[in-house]
Amino acid sequence: MSAPHILLANVFFAPFSYGGATVVAEQVAHALVDNHGYRVTAVSMCCRYDLAPYVVVKSEQNGITNYLINVPASRSYGELYDNPNVTSRLAELIATLQPDLVHAHCIQDMGTGILTAAATHDVPVILSIHDFWWICDRQFMIKVDQQYCGQSPVRIEQCKGCVDNFWAAKMRFDHVRQIAQKAARITYPSNFALDLCETSGLAPGSGVVWENGVHHPKQDFFQRQAKRREKDSRLSFGFVGGPSQIKGWPLIKRAFSEVDTEDFRVVLVDGSLDGTWWKDHTFDDLPGDWEVHPRFSQEKMDDFYAEIDVLLFMSQWKETFGLAIREALARGIAVIQTDSGGTTEHGAISPDKLIPIGAPASQLKTQVKDAIDGHPRAQTVHSVASFDDQAREFDAIIRDVLANVKR
């Protein structure tokens, strides 16, 4: 079979990129083109006041054409998950481009219309789940009090305390579960995500685990890492989660405030687009040397990881996957993390070392102290899938879906 033409739907795509799911979409798309001969066309969203609502703008970057649908900012609740105007544009694109398969990758704001439009033209769809948009009105299963919901499985009747309008949320919940059944295959980044979504009624039996890849370190990474350690022998911790409760910043601050040594440093990444995450934060009352590292691109991530020995991942909710954890493990960087869902499935950390969500800061403090006292020590580089590996696995999924369609 010749390599197919894939229409990739993702809420963002180059030249307007943002978020981990977009990184995955872009990297896999290029690997499919470069390594497997695919033709990939993207469709994504933009929100510009200088353009007419729902006009389609054609762009191209690095050899992949991207059609951007301009959506107005003032959309109704229902239009955020099922927008007839967006669906019409998608149907027109599918009719014109005639792809062999649609990959609905990360489609919040775009809505479920991509599956409806594809079904109208008898084009099979692979749906990829990256967060909990399909089973949670609030997308991340984080309640209004900034605590993890904890439902397993999710039952919409238990969501009344979180949603603004329960009946509207129930209509949405029922709609997305119905539409998901149109997908020929649904991919999840972890067993945790698959199990939670399918037990919550999202197209049971249609799912497969398709783990995200990461950028492996460049050839000079370990030399850069060793050179930094020679220059400064202090243990260096890193944190990329930002100053929010749900990412565990208050826990980190409490734990480090009780550490009785100054012989370490902490590097905090400002992942905001405008550099404001840590703008009003001071660290003078904390031991050790604290510094803020600017937001980095995929191409520049080694600049950050070469500066740290231990990654802190203190998420206070169950996530579907942990890109930063895998990036660190591929570089021989130790990880201290919570028992946060799909982020733990790399198998590199003993279950008894996972810090339970909601645990007191003393548990983190103990592991921080152990890390400081044990440094320097040899660290293991773990085998982690690359984006090329991920694309190779996706190629097999695509060909299986298309083979079953032709039967």
N, C-alpha and C positions, 0 to 999 in steps of 0.2 A: 504493500500500500504506500502511495506517495505521501509525503508529509502534508498534513492538513493546514487549512487556514483557520486560525483561532481568533474569535472576537473576545477580547479580554475586558470585562467590565469591572472597574475599580473606582471607588469614590474620588481618589486622586491618582494622577499619573503624570510623569514628566511631560512638559516642563514645570508642572505645579505638583511637587511631591511633598508628602507629609505623612509621618507615622510608619510604624513597623510593618503593618500589612502592605503598605505601598512599596516599601523597600523589597519585600518578598515578591510582590507582583512584578515589579520591574526587573529584578534580577533573574527570576525564573523565565520571564518572557525573553530576555536577551539570550539566556542559555538555550532555550528552545530554538531560537533563530540560529544562533552561532554553532551549536553542537548537533542539532537534529534537523536542521533545514526547514523548520516551520516558517510559515508566514503568520505574523501576529499583528493584529490591529487592536488598538485600545479605544475604549469609550469611558469618559470620566465626567466630572462635574466642575463647574465654576460658578461663581456668584459675583457678577460684575454689574454695577449700576449703569455703566456706559453702553451696555448691550441690551437688546430687546429680550424679554423673557422667553426662554426656551429656544432661542436661536442656537444653532450648532456651529461651533468654530473648529476649523481643522488646523491641527498643529503637527509638528514632527520633530522628534529629537532622537539622535542616535539610531536612526533607521527605522523607528517604529512610529507609524501614524497614530495620532490620538485625536478623537473627535470629542470636544468638550461641549456639554449641554449646559447652557447658562440658566440657572434656576434663580427665581427671585428669593430674597431673604424672607419675605413675609408669606410663608406657606402655612397651610393649616396642619393640624396634627395628623390627619389622615394622609395628606399629601407627602408627609415625610416617609411613609412606608409604602404608599400605593398612589402614585401621581399619574393620572391619565395623560397629562401633557408630556411627561417624560417617557411614558410607555409608547406614545405615538412616535416620538423621535427615535426611540430604540427600534421600533418595528420598521421604520423607514430605513434606518441604517442596515438592519439585517437584510431587508429586501434588496438593498443596493449592493452590499458587500458580499452577500451569499456565503457566509462562513460555513465551514463544516461542523463547527462546534462552538458553543458559547461557554466561556469560563466566567461565571459570576463569582468574583473573587471576594470583594469587600464592598457591599452595596448599600450600607446605610446612607440615607439621604437620596440615593438613586432610587431605592425602593424595589419591591418585588416584581415590578413590571417587566424587568429584563427576562424573567422566566416566562411570563405570559406572552411577550413578544416573540420569544424563541419558539414557544409551543405553536404559535399561530403559523410559523413558517416551517414547522417540523424539523427544527434544528435542536439536537440534543444539548443538554446543559450539564456541566459539572459545577456544582455549588460548593464554595469553600467557606467554612465557618472559622472566624478568627477571634470573635469575642462572643458575648451572649445576647447580641442584638435580636436574634431569632427567638429567644425565650424570655427576654426581659425588656420591659418598656423603658427601663433606664440604661440599657445596653451592657452594663458591667456588673449587675447584681449587687450594686452598692446602694444601700438604703439612704433615705433623706438625712439620717443622723450620721452618715459617713461610716456606717458599720456594714460588714459583709452580710448579705441576706442569709446565706446558709441553707436555703431550700434545696432539697435533693430527694425526689425530683421537684421541679418547679410546678406549682399549682396556682393558676391565676387567681383563684379565690383567696389565696393568702397574700395577694399583692395590694389589697385595698388601702393599706396604710401608706403606700408609697406613691401610687398614681394619682393624678389630678382628677381623672374621671374614670371610674372603674369600668363602666360599660363601654366606653371608647377603648380602653385598654384591653378588655375582653374581646372586642371585635377585632382589634389588631392581632391579639394572640391567636385567635381562631383562624384569621386570614393567613398569617404567615405559615402556620402549620399546614394549612391546606395547600398553599402555593409550593411549599418545599417538596411536596410529593411529585411535582412536575420534574424535579431534577433526576437525571439518570444515575448520578452518583453524588454523594456529599462527602467532602473531605474535612477532616478535623486535624488540628495540629498535635493532639494528644489523646490518649485513651480516656483521660479524665473528661475532656470536652465532649468526646463522642458519647460516653456513658451518660453524662448529665443531660445532654440534649435529647438523646433518643429515649431515655426514661421519662423525659418531660413531654414526649409525644411528637418530637420532630422527626418525621419520616423514619420510623424504626426499621432497621435492616438495610438502609440505603448507604450507611456511612462506612468510611474507611479512614484509617489514620494515615495522614500524609504530613510528616514532620517538616518543620521549616528548616532551611539551611542557614548557614551564616557565612560571612566572609572569613576565610582563614587568614592567619597572620602572614604578612609579607616576609620575604626572605631575610630582611635585616632586622626583623622584630626582636628576636632573642638576643642579638648583639646589642640593640638599643636598651633592652630590658637589663641586661647584665651591666652595661655601662652606667646606667642610672643607679643600680644597686652598689656599684663600686664607689660612685661619687657620694652617695647618701645611703648608709647602711640601715637607716631606720625602716621599720615595717610601714608600708603605705597602704591604707585602705581606700577604696573607691565606692562612690554611691551615685547612681544615675537616676534615682526615682523622683527627685524633686521634693520640696518642703511640704508635703501633704501627709495627713494622718493615714490615709489608706495605703500609701507607699511606705509607711513606717518611720517617717522622719522623727516624730516625737519619741518613739521608742529608742531610736539611735541616739538622739540627744541625751535622753535620760541615762542610757547605759554608759556612754562615754563620759558624762559628767562625774561618774563614780569611779572611773579608772584612775589609779593612784600612781601613774607615771606620765612623763611628758615625752617619752622616747618613741614617738610615732607621728605619722602625718595622715591627713584625710583629704582626699580630692573629691570635691562635689561637682558634678556636671550640671551646668545650666542648660537644660534641654528646651527652654522656651525659644520662640522665634525672635523675641525682642530683648532677650537677656535680662529679664526681670525676676526670675524665680528666686534668686538669692539676694536681690538688690538691697532689701531692708533687713537682712539678717546679719548679726554679728556673732563671732565665735570666741570673743575674748575671755568668756567665762568657762570655756572648755579647755581641758588639757590637750597637749599636742599642738601640732602645726596644721591649721586648716586653710585650704585654698579652694577657689572656684575655677573650674575649667570650662571654657566656652563650649557651646553646642558644637558637635563635630559631625561631619559627613561620614558616609560609609567608607570613603576613600581615606579618611583621616583618623579612623578609630584607633589605629595603632599608636597614635600620638598620646591618647588617653591611657590605653591599656599598658603601655610601656612604663607608665608612671605609678602603677599600683601592683601590690602583691596579693591583696585580698579584696574580693568584691562583696559588698554588703547588699543583700537582697531581702528586705524586711517587709515585703508586701503583706498587708493585712486583709487580703481577699484571695479567693481561689482564682488564679489566672489560667488561661488556656495553654500558655506556652511561656518560655523565658528566653528570649533572644540574647539578652545581655549575659545571662548565665552561660549559655553555650559559647558565646564569643569569648568569655573569660576562660572557660575550661579548655578551649582550643589553644589557648596561649599559656597554659601552665599556671594560671592564676587561681588561687584557692577561692572558695565561695562559702560564705556564711549566709544561710537562707532560712526562711520560714517554710512551713509545710503548706505551700500555696498552690495546690492543685497540679496542673500540668507542668509547672516549672520544675517539679521534682523528678520527672521521669527520665532524666539523663542517667540516673543510676550511679553518679559519681560520689554521692554523699550518703553515708550510712543513715538509715531512717532514724536512729536514736540521736543523730546530730541535728535533725530538722527541728527548728523552734516552732512550737505550736502557735497558730494565730491567736492573739490575745494574751500570750504569755507575758509575765512581768519582765522588766528590763534586766533583771538579774541574770536571766538565762543568756541573753545576748552579751552582757558584760563578761560572763564566765568564758564564752568562746573568744571574745576580743582579747581578754587577758591571756588565754592559752595561746592565741596566735602571736601576740607580742612576745611572750616568754619563749616560744618555740622558734623564733626567727633568729638567724636565717636557717632554712632547711630546704631540701630538695622538693620541688613541686612537679607533679605529673601532668604532662600534656595529654588530654583525653581526646579520643577519636570522636569527632563531631561532623555531622553531614554538612557538606558545602552546598552552595546554590546549584552547582553542576549536578551533584548527587540528587538534589531535590527535583531538578528538571528531568533527570533520567527516570526517576520514579514516576513523575507526572506523565511523561511520554508513554509509559506502560499503561497508566490509567486511561489516558485518552484513547489509545489504540484498542483497549479492551471495550470501552464504551462504544466506539465507532463500529467495532466488529459485531457487537450485539445488536446495534441499530440496523446494520445491513442484513442481518439474519431475518 
